[in-house]
Amino acid sequence: MFDIKINRVINIKMQRYLISYKFYNGDMQEEGGEMLLEWYEDGGPNKRPEGYEVHSWIFMHQNGSGHSVVSANSLETIWRQWRPWRKFMDINIQPCADLEETIKFFKN
């Protein structure tokens, strides 16, 4: 006879977030920068957690701050990515919307 397998598809909605961060001081920025280089050279961007997608990333080295816009399926997923850096910087995570999402919000 035939074996039939049914795979359930779980639709997990991705939420867009703005992640803002600022290094505590110049020493922390230097240590965090070294850690970022190691992460990057070890293939870090390809090892991001499942359910985490980066839309944009900007860092302003002159004042040790930056911002990322990501989509994630949960805050837990975001913290899996950002937890190692929290000892170097203040991290703020806020839900946000792109232009299309904002227009849909105001049309309703």
C-alpha positions as CSV (number, residue, x, y, z in Angstrom):
1,M,0.0,0.0,0.0
2,F,0.9,3.7,-0.1
3,D,2.3,5.7,2.8
4,I,0.9,9.2,2.8
5,K,2.7,11.9,4.7
6,I,0.9,15.2,5.4
7,N,3.2,18.1,6.3
8,R,1.5,20.9,8.2
9,V,2.6,24.3,7.2
10,I,2.8,26.7,10.1
11,N,2.5,30.3,9.0
12,I,4.4,32.4,11.5
13,K,4.0,36.1,10.9
14,M,7.2,38.0,10.8
15,Q,7.1,41.4,12.6
16,R,9.4,44.3,11.5
17,Y,11.5,45.8,14.3
18,L,13.9,48.7,14.6
19,I,16.9,47.8,16.7
20,S,18.8,50.9,17.9
21,Y,22.1,50.5,19.8
22,K,24.8,52.6,21.3
23,F,28.1,51.4,22.7
24,Y,28.6,52.2,26.4
25,N,32.0,53.8,25.7
26,G,35.0,53.8,23.4
27,D,36.6,50.7,25.0
28,M,33.3,48.8,24.6
29,Q,33.1,49.9,21.0
30,E,36.6,48.6,20.3
31,E,35.9,45.2,22.0
32,G,32.5,44.9,20.3
33,G,34.2,45.8,16.9
34,E,36.7,42.9,17.4
35,M,33.9,40.6,18.2
36,L,31.9,41.7,15.1
37,L,35.0,41.1,12.9
38,E,35.3,37.6,14.3
39,W,31.6,36.9,13.8
40,Y,31.7,38.3,10.3
41,E,34.8,36.4,9.2
42,D,33.4,33.2,10.7
43,G,30.4,33.5,8.3
44,G,28.1,35.2,10.9
45,P,25.6,36.6,8.3
46,N,25.0,33.1,7.1
47,K,24.5,31.8,10.6
48,R,21.7,34.1,11.6
49,P,18.8,32.3,13.4
50,E,15.9,31.0,11.4
51,G,13.0,33.5,11.4
52,Y,15.4,36.5,11.4
53,E,15.9,38.7,8.3
54,V,17.9,41.9,8.0
55,H,16.5,44.6,5.8
56,S,19.0,47.4,6.5
57,W,21.9,48.1,8.8
58,I,23.8,51.3,9.5
59,F,26.5,52.1,12.0
60,M,27.8,55.6,12.8
61,H,31.3,55.0,14.1
62,Q,31.8,58.7,15.1
63,N,29.4,58.3,18.0
64,G,29.3,54.5,18.5
65,S,25.6,54.0,17.6
66,G,23.7,52.3,14.9
67,H,20.3,51.0,13.7
68,S,19.0,47.8,12.1
69,V,15.7,47.1,10.6
70,V,14.9,43.4,10.8
71,S,11.9,41.1,10.5
72,A,11.7,38.3,13.1
73,N,9.2,35.8,14.2
74,S,9.7,36.6,17.9
75,L,11.7,38.8,20.3
76,E,13.4,35.6,21.4
77,T,14.8,35.1,17.9
78,I,16.1,38.7,18.0
79,W,17.8,38.1,21.3
80,R,19.5,34.9,20.0
81,Q,21.2,37.2,17.5
82,W,21.9,40.2,19.7
83,R,22.5,38.6,23.2
84,P,26.4,38.4,22.8
85,W,26.6,42.1,22.2
86,R,24.5,43.4,25.1
87,K,27.6,43.5,27.4
88,F,29.0,46.2,25.1
89,M,26.0,48.3,24.3
90,D,22.6,49.6,25.2
91,I,20.1,47.9,22.8
92,N,16.6,49.1,22.2
93,I,14.1,47.0,20.1
94,Q,10.8,48.5,18.9
95,P,8.1,47.2,16.5
96,C,8.0,49.4,13.3
97,A,6.5,49.5,9.9
98,D,7.7,50.2,6.4
99,L,5.9,52.7,4.2
100,E,3.5,50.1,2.7
101,E,2.5,48.8,6.1
102,T,2.0,52.3,7.4
103,I,-0.3,53.2,4.5
104,K,-2.4,50.0,5.2
105,F,-2.6,50.9,8.8
106,F,-4.0,54.4,8.1
107,K,-6.4,53.2,5.4
108,N,-8.1,50.9,7.9
